[in-house]
Amino acid sequence: MKIARIPEIFFNSKTNSPFEECLICNKKLLQVGCEYLAMKSYRYYREFNKKDVTYELALCYKCHEMLYESFSEESKASLDKYWKKHFKYSRQKKLMDSNNYNLDEWISRCACKAIEWNNTTSFHIYGDFVSDKMKFEAPFPYMLSEEVFDDIVNLLSNHTIDSLTKLFEIYIDFPPQFKSIFSKSIIHK
């Protein structure tokens, strides 16, 4: 594992600095030894070669675990099966084993499908952090394309969709046009 300074692409877009608090419990993330995960979603406009943050969040390990535990057993099993089949863990491990800590190499290509971030309309990056540092430890950091995100959402049960919808409604300044992603009427017909 390598520890590095948090790159700007993982900064909070509102403050242009590292995330300071857990979205759910408000734990101070930059305190010594605090471990947390961050996720940022981007919309990519190919015709302008421009990307915009659509939403972002940081969760301490405890809140991340609590969120995962709120998922139905059906969703957990489906996600586990999907990750085992599609996640290119060997690619991330190869980067780590070769001491390649160039962030672009880790997040420029989808971790599940051979899609570069600039060949999709949206993408999501994930990182693992401790205090004011980012960890390079397979599988983190990684990127998922819109196509994978769609696959994942379609694996989720109604119960899990409800949990995530509540999270977004309570905690995230989520653009209205993206709320339909988690709409049961669209996903579960």
Secondary structure, 3 states (H helix, E strand, C coil): CEEEECCHHHCECCCCECCCECCCCCCECCCCCCEEEEEEEEEEEHHHCEEEEEEEEEEEHHHHHHHHHCCCHHHHHHHHHHHHHHCCHHHHHHHHHCCCCCHHHHHCEECCCCCEHHHCCEEEEEEEEECCEEEEECCECEEEEHHHHHHHHHHCCHHHHHHHHHHHHHHCCCCHHHHHHHCHHHHCC
